[in-house]
Amino acid sequence: MCFPIMTTRLLPVLTFLALLSSVVAADSNATIVVPAVLPAVVALALFGLSGIALWIQFFRIGRNAYMLPLTIGMTAMAGGFAARILVHKSPTSLPINITTTLLILLSPCLFLALDYMILGRLARMLGPEVANKAMFIAPTRVAKIFVWSDVATFVIQALGGSMLTSHDADKQNLGNKVILIGLALQLASFTLFVSLVVVFGFRVKKHFPHVWHQKGTGSFKALRADHVDDWHILYYTLALTCVAILIRSIFRMAEFIQGHTGYIDTHEVFFYCFDSLPLWTGMTLYFVVWPPRFLGNMPKGAESMELTSGRSRGYEGI
C-alpha cells in the first residue's frame, strides 16, 4: 500500500499553518539575533551539494516516489540557509525570518517521514512472519501513525504559539507551557519510533537468526545502481539517521526551554553542531546507501521475499 495520499497532501498544509502561527508569534516576541554569514554559506554549500547528489540518485535509480521526502527536504534545507544569509542583511525583515525558520524547521519533518516509510518497507520485505513478530506496531501502520503524531504535535505547538501573541502575561505563560508540551510529545513520539527500530533488530536476531545472519551474495559497492541483498546495511544506516534526528530533537527541546534570550539561542554554534550537522550527516548517508537498491522493485502486492535462496529479491510497495 502506498504512503497515504491524503496524509501526504495534508501534512505540508497542517505543518505549515502550525509552524507559521508559532513562528510569527515567536518572531514578534524574540530578541533579534543576526546570524553569521560564513557558517550559513558553508551549510548552504553542503546541503545544496547533497541535494543535487540525491536528486541525481533519484533520477538515476528508479525514481522511487517514497524517496521524494529526502530530496525535497534536502533542497528545502539549502533554501533555508540561503534565506538565512539574507537575514544577515535584513535582520528585521519578518518575511525573510519566517521563510528561513519554516524551511529549516519543516525539512526534518520530511526526513522523519522517509525513515518511517523505510522501516515499514524493510520489515515487510523480510516477509510477513518476520514483520508480524519483530514489530510491535504493524508495518503497514508505522508511517501513518507517526506522521499523524507529528501533525498533532505541531498543531499543539501552533496553539501555544498563538497564545504568545496575547498581551496577557498569563496567556503568554500558558502558551509557553503548551508549546513545551507539544515539543515533549514530539520527542516522545520519535523516541518511540527509535525504540521500534531497535526492538525490530533485536527480535529479528533472536527469533529469526537465519535472517539476521544472512549477509547477501555479493559485496556492497557504493554509488552503483544494482540491487544489494544485504539488508543489514540499510538497517544500520536507518539507525544512524535516527540518532542524528534524535540529537536534533533534544537540542530543539533544550533551546526552547532556555528561550530566545537563552545561551543556546544566542550562540548559533550550537545550532550548527547539534541541528544542521547531524541532519546533513545522517541524510547524506542515504546518497551512498540508497534505500531502493536494498528494497528493490517487486510488483505491488507481493508479500515476501525468499530468505533461504542464494539471492534476495526486493519489494516495492507500502
Buried (B, 14 or more C-beta within 10 A) or exposed (E): EEBBEEBBEBBEEBBBEBBBBBBBBBBEBBEEEEBEEEBBBEBBEBBBBBBBBBBEBBEEBBEBEBBBBBBBBBBBBBBBBBBBBBBBEEEEEEEBBBBBBBBBBBBBBBBBBBBBBBBBBBBBBBBEEBBEEBBEBBBBEBBBBBBBBBBBBBBBBBBBBBBBBEEEEEBBEBBBEBBBBBBBBBBEBBBBBBEBBEBBBEBBEEEBEEBBEBEBEEEBEEEEEEBBBBBBBBBEBBBBBBEBBBBBBBBBBBBBEEBBEEEBBEEBEBBBEBBBBBBBBBBBBBBEBBBBBBBBBBEEEBEBBEBEEEEBBBBBBB
